[in-house]
Amino acid sequence: MDTKILDELHDSVAKELLQKVKSGEATASELSVAVKFLKDNGAVNEVITSESPMANLLESLPFEEMSH
């Protein structure tokens, strides 16, 4: 399959989820999808660039940071 198409789809999904989260209109289900999307794409475990849609989505989720 064409990697350009997959990259574009991935980017579009991240941007759509980000828009929902930032607007405050994301449902609990959409927030759950966003968290799963981040986990499935390794964003929770790997370093991502500060300007990427994944980073923007991660920063926009309405969860408090947990202290260790």
Buried (B, 14 or more C-beta within 10 A) or exposed (E): EEEEEEEEEBEEBBEBBBBBBBEEEBEEEBBEBBBEBBEEBEBEEEEBEEEEBBBBBBEBBEEEEEEE
